[in-house]
Amino acid sequence: MNISQEKKDSLNAVVKISLSPADYQPKVDKAIKEQAKKAQLPGFRKGMVPAAHIKKMYGKNILVDEINTLLSDSLNKFIEEEKLEVLGQPLPKMDEDTKEYNWDFNDEFEFAYELGLAPDFAVEFSSKDKLTQYVIKVDDETLASRIKNIRRAYGKMTNPDVSADDDVLYSELVQLSPDGAVFEGGISNTTSVRLDQIKNEEVKKSLIGLKKGDEVTIDLQKAFDNDAAKVAGLLKIEEDESAELKSSFKLTVKNVNRLDEADLNQEFFDKLFGEGVVTTEEGFREKITEELETMMQQDSERKLQNDIYNFTLDKVQFELPDEFLKRWLKATNEKLSDEELEGGYNDFAKNLKWTLIANKVIVDNKIEIKYDEVFAYAKQSLNNQFRMYSQQSLSEEQLAQYTVQYLQDKENANKIFEEVKAVKVFDYIKSVITLDKKEILFTEFNKLED
């Protein structure tokens, strides 16, 4: 066997593997004998089929399988011994010079494989690299909105005679024809229309002051600012159909529902925070502000990580074997169209570059990822998920058992490992560069572009 490498450039290489009968024949003969022992053919007792008969019937298939196995093992061993850092997977090289073989057990074979090679680059951060780290503060509008939502969540439902802003109209919606008559066989649905979700002030005004049994004509597209998903949900139709809908609807009020806000009293405070933890309205506002700013710290961290990601990709410049990678993506995704490939390749390349940079940061700085860290991260993630669906906390023992079971799945374990690795890389970069802290109101933070 002869294996050689030809470098096309710093990012592309071709590996050629030459095989003679001496390389593959012993493996083929052994495979034929093993097949003969297992074969059950008419006219022969089990295990007594002559090897020559198996060779005549299945020899070429066995030959192809053994050569493919030999090629794969030899190529992987060569890549490992030569310490080649390849991207994607080797691709069989097909061109005009590709030979046609007889597969008659005496062929001299030569196969060629294209390799995409990882680029050589350096990652150098210093205190001269600067990014903004936002410290988000709660503005009055956000605080008032949060307090209102909490009070409504603990409030009680009433049915006033006349609708007002923020009420919910339990109504029948019936599609109208262009002349204003009910559209025969058209769309109709009985649903709840929340006035606080209506975007158009003119439409909202027309729904205030209504009583049970009142009828009004409403343009749903105008009401919800052409939000096809919202309109589809109200009418129980597909979103595509909703997007094309031009009709007006007759809205008939069946009931007016109002969620009165809970009183700011001790009973309310105790329900929220536990008995005696908060005793004044001022203390309540401080507690809600604290909780909001804790959540906003997560928003700030996501923004910082995204800024580090983009800053790093701009700072660390290198090329990829783009044409090879495109061929590899097509070869491994048969349903991928040329248009989809071209449209999605830039994002793929960005993520691949980040992965290469992150791996280099880990290796160059000898950053370790320990099982205890992976376990703790997985445990916290699972705890956050459980708390989204239940106010009752799991015990430490229960949570640990769930975490063990979760990490026994290889896919889950790899996912968590990659997330922990990403956190370690971001933490390292944050420890080296200069972070300029800047206070910003939440409403202004939301206007920042990622």
Secondary structure, 3 states (H helix, E strand, C coil): CEEEEEEEECCEEEEEEEECHHHHHHHHHHHHHHHHHHCCCCCCCCCCCCHHHHHHHHHHHHHHHHHHHHHHHHHHHHHHHCCCCEEEEEEECCCCCCCCCCCCCCCCEEEEEEEEECCCCCCCCCCCCEEEEEEEECCHHHHHHHHHHHHHHCCEEECCCCCCCCCEEEEEEEEECCCCCECCCCCEEEEEEEHHHCCCHHHHHHCCCCCCCCEEEECHHHHCCCCHHHHHHHHCCCHHHHHCCCCCEEEEEEEEEEEECCCCCHHHHHHHHCCCCCCCHHHHHHHHHHHHHHHHHHHHHHHHHHHHHHHHHHHCCCCCCHHHHHHHHHHHCCCCCHHHHHHHHHHHHHHHHHHHHHHHHHHHCCCCCCHHHHHHHHHHHHHHHHHHHCCCCCCHHHHHHHHHHHHCCHHHHHHHHHHHHHHHHHHHHHHHCEEEEEEEEHHHHCCCCC
